[in-house]
Amino acid sequence: MEYAPIKELISFSDFEKLDIRVGTIAAVSDVKKSNKLMKLTVDFGDHERSILAGIKQERENPSEIEGKQALFVINLPEQKMAGEISQGMLFDIGYADKLTPCLAMPETPMPNGSRAG
């Protein structure tokens, strides 16, 4: 792996603006108008969200992540992609380094909606 340079420093108050929470992936469904995107239905305890993730070509069986907990950024503006609305972002590891991505997930089960940071 080629190591990327460290990004420019940010303030702690900038970091605190991110709302990263644990959610359970309740369902994974195809986004027909996209070669990359899958629609994740994610349970955050007090609500569910639809989050689009570019995992269609990264995994032989994208449905294998159903039932797993992962980290999500949930305070991004909604974005329409391939005719679907995404209400956050899957926080995964490896994609930016051209590695096969994996979920960023808690080491032990946590209540849905638990915040990271």
C-alpha positions as CSV (number, residue, x, y, z in Angstrom):
1,M,0.0,0.0,0.0
2,E,1.2,3.5,-0.8
3,Y,0.6,5.7,2.3
4,A,-1.2,9.0,1.6
5,P,0.0,12.2,3.2
6,I,-1.8,13.4,6.2
7,K,-4.5,16.0,5.4
8,E,-4.2,19.6,6.7
9,L,-5.0,20.1,10.3
10,I,-8.5,20.9,11.4
11,S,-9.7,22.3,14.7
12,F,-11.4,20.1,17.3
13,S,-14.6,22.2,16.8
14,D,-14.5,21.2,13.1
15,F,-14.3,17.6,14.0
16,E,-17.2,18.0,16.5
17,K,-19.4,19.1,13.6
18,L,-19.5,15.6,12.3
19,D,-22.3,13.4,13.6
20,I,-21.0,9.9,13.3
21,R,-23.4,7.2,14.7
22,V,-23.8,3.5,14.9
23,G,-26.6,2.0,12.9
24,T,-27.7,-1.5,12.0
25,I,-28.1,-2.2,8.3
26,A,-31.6,-3.6,8.1
27,A,-31.8,-4.1,4.4
28,V,-29.6,-3.8,1.3
29,S,-31.3,-3.3,-2.1
30,D,-30.3,-2.6,-5.6
31,V,-30.3,0.9,-7.2
32,K,-31.3,-0.1,-10.7
33,K,-30.1,3.1,-12.4
34,S,-26.5,2.7,-11.0
35,N,-23.6,0.3,-11.6
36,K,-22.1,1.2,-8.2
37,L,-24.8,2.2,-5.7
38,M,-26.7,0.0,-3.3
39,K,-29.5,1.4,-1.0
40,L,-29.0,0.6,2.7
41,T,-31.9,0.9,5.0
42,V,-30.3,1.7,8.4
43,D,-31.8,1.6,11.8
44,F,-30.6,4.3,14.1
45,G,-32.8,3.4,17.1
46,D,-35.2,6.3,17.0
47,H,-35.5,6.4,13.2
48,E,-34.5,4.7,9.9
49,R,-32.7,6.3,7.0
50,S,-31.9,5.4,3.4
51,I,-28.2,5.7,2.7
52,L,-26.7,5.0,-0.7
53,A,-23.3,3.4,-0.8
54,G,-21.0,2.6,-3.7
55,I,-20.6,-1.1,-2.7
56,K,-22.2,-2.9,-5.7
57,Q,-18.9,-3.8,-7.3
58,E,-16.9,-4.0,-4.1
59,R,-18.6,-7.1,-2.8
60,E,-19.6,-10.4,-4.4
61,N,-22.7,-10.3,-2.4
62,P,-23.6,-6.8,-1.0
63,S,-26.5,-8.3,1.0
64,E,-23.9,-10.0,3.3
65,I,-23.7,-6.8,5.4
66,E,-27.4,-7.0,6.3
67,G,-27.8,-7.2,10.1
68,K,-24.3,-5.7,10.7
69,Q,-23.6,-2.6,12.7
70,A,-21.5,0.1,11.1
71,L,-20.6,3.8,11.4
72,F,-22.4,6.4,9.4
73,V,-22.1,10.2,9.0
74,I,-25.7,11.4,9.4
75,N,-25.5,15.2,9.3
76,L,-24.7,15.6,5.6
77,P,-27.3,17.2,3.4
78,E,-29.6,14.8,1.6
79,Q,-28.4,14.0,-1.9
80,K,-30.2,12.6,-4.9
81,M,-28.2,10.0,-6.8
82,A,-29.5,7.7,-9.6
83,G,-33.1,8.7,-8.8
84,E,-32.8,7.9,-5.1
85,I,-32.3,10.0,-2.0
86,S,-29.3,9.4,0.3
87,Q,-29.6,10.6,3.9
88,G,-26.0,10.2,5.1
89,M,-22.8,8.3,4.3
90,L,-21.4,4.9,5.1
91,F,-18.1,5.3,7.0
92,D,-16.0,2.6,5.5
93,I,-12.3,1.8,5.4
94,G,-10.0,1.3,2.5
95,Y,-11.7,2.8,-0.6
96,A,-9.6,5.9,-0.7
97,D,-6.4,3.7,-0.7
98,K,-7.7,1.5,-3.4
99,L,-8.1,-1.4,-1.0
100,T,-11.2,-3.7,-0.9
101,P,-13.3,-1.6,1.6
102,C,-14.6,-3.0,4.8
103,L,-17.1,-1.6,7.3
104,A,-16.0,0.6,10.2
105,M,-17.9,-1.1,13.0
106,P,-17.9,-1.3,16.7
107,E,-16.0,-4.2,18.3
108,T,-19.0,-5.1,20.5
109,P,-22.7,-4.5,19.9
110,M,-23.7,-0.9,20.7
111,P,-27.2,0.6,20.9
112,N,-28.2,2.0,17.5
113,G,-27.8,5.7,17.4
114,S,-24.7,5.7,19.7
115,R,-22.4,8.5,18.7
116,A,-18.7,8.2,17.9
117,G,-16.2,10.8,19.1
